[in-house]
């Protein structure tokens, strides 16, 4: 996707969102859009609340978790931006994740899968990537786990713990009713959602519901989740 195309999608979505309830004049609409944050995570949050898993939910976080982690957050029906548009930047979660920084599900799956291939562990991942760790994809890891590969299943368990810590931190700070996982591996995240939901209660007394995004086009094609 070109930068122009992405910027066009951003403004079109913002305009449609602001016009959903009542007509606005040009100056009023311009003022609203100028105040809007331009992160892809915010766009994903708008999309999920408009047409996705979060329709009708006023308190939610949409967590883009492909290569990097970032969040778009609604509180009481209002998209939160912060004073400089940086609300939802999750740099603080790095230490809580054992030094994993802002790496998302896809990045961690590739890294941990690559480590397994390099170590010559008995795993189908080696065959899938032709013994080339650099060619291993997150989708290969999820596919191997679905086939019962022991190493890949261990990686999914580590991914579940990592994501549980991130979502729990959001829950403690913001107490959303729903967290939607989006990004490049959203469809594959179904594999960890049941264990992730169960594990959340070990980190927070107010665990949110967890859903996986079905609006893959915008979120997966627009990563990473930083400001445009």
Secondary structure, DSSP 8 states (H G I E B T S, - for coil): --HHHHHHHHHHHHHHHHTSSS---HHHHHHHHHHS--BHHHHHHHHHHHHSTTTT-SSEEEEEESSBEEEEEEETTEE---TTS-TT--GGGTGGGTS-TTB-HHHHHHHHHHHHHHTT-S-HHHHHTTT-GGG--HHHHHHHHHTT-HHHHHHHHHHHHHHHHHHHHHHHHH--SEEEEESTTTTTTHHHHHHHHHHHTTT-SS--EEEE-S-HHHHHHT-S-SB-
